[in-house]
């Protein structure tokens, strides 16, 4: 599977380089504002927001690109490159999901560390700024109202968000495979696949929401992440089975 | 070596392959003939385990085609299928990574023969160069079965000669070569057996030498008889 993984990485690295480039530009803007124009709190806040949205957007784009690559591999002639190799559907899809999982983990880790570094820099420079502190707390609470602004809680939140996003990508994989293998050529193919995706996403949310009480917020987040990873594994097995039995390229 | 039993592929409103039972044996170069839409490509794609049949089966060495048969069956599609980011060298590296029977040395030699450079990007290749690249990378494998879909499509006479020589070099007692093409005269110089397919059905499989001796017709004449409206005048 390592060779499949190598080519999956090669197929997707252009986008990652772009995300890295855009992040570098935004980080540079943040650092310049922080070190050269400390009194301009508006610009500092703006560059922080920009970095946050790049981190979120970049992570989302990595998942979306993974789904688009799978779609191309099933619906264009370039799919022959993949499906004429002596590799089965479990290996082919496994490499794709692994590449996406690793990319999300690396991106998440990278943005988390960068965020930590930037916040540390920010408070070392503007430590007494109550408003900024309040801004960050409000911002994190916007994502989850029980979360405390400390590294452990935020790390748990990042892990939960990444695992849930991986599960969403694996649901999209299954919906796309069902569309290409079972519904191909049928009326309302796209709509049915989208409906299937929505239903499976709602089911994931419902299962995750069964574990909301009786634990600390960190524990709840980690349980939710565990459920998402398990759900991804189930989606993977079902997807590979459908692909193996029914997909024609 | 490769057999299809009552193989059928139906699409929404069309039956592309209709109950084709066919055996391809080692030591032969087969020409799969038929007009557009007759089911040649669909049959090949099912034999290459890229497409699932609606019913029937394709066997390689007695076992259903799938992951294992892909180790021994080399399929070349008529359409370009390489990733757009690949260079000519990348294509060879890719085949080398996945096919144990791929020879990098043979690939380099074929590239030289076909005047292709490793650094060339596949997305910039002309249709003729792309056809040569597809042939070079497919024939650089030491496969048991080669299935080449329209290898002479859209390329000039000299390139066709190069490709024909390259294909013929691989013909041996232990291998099956299957070629599809609309260029019937071109195929007659390469193949020893013709497989005629019409509207998804197998019409007949004929040894060309026997056909010439018994019926006094060429492959092209027989093609006209089956698919056209021309009456063939026999010598006897």
Interface residues (C-beta under 8 A of the other chain):
Chain A: X3 X6 X7 X10 X11 X14 X77 X78 X79 X80 X81 X83 X84 X85 X86 X87 X88 X185 X245 X246 X247 X248 X249
Chain B: X11 X12 X45 X48 X49 X50 X51 X52 X66 X67 X68 X70 X71 X75 X77 X79 X80 X81 X82 X83 X84 X85 X94 X97 X98 X99
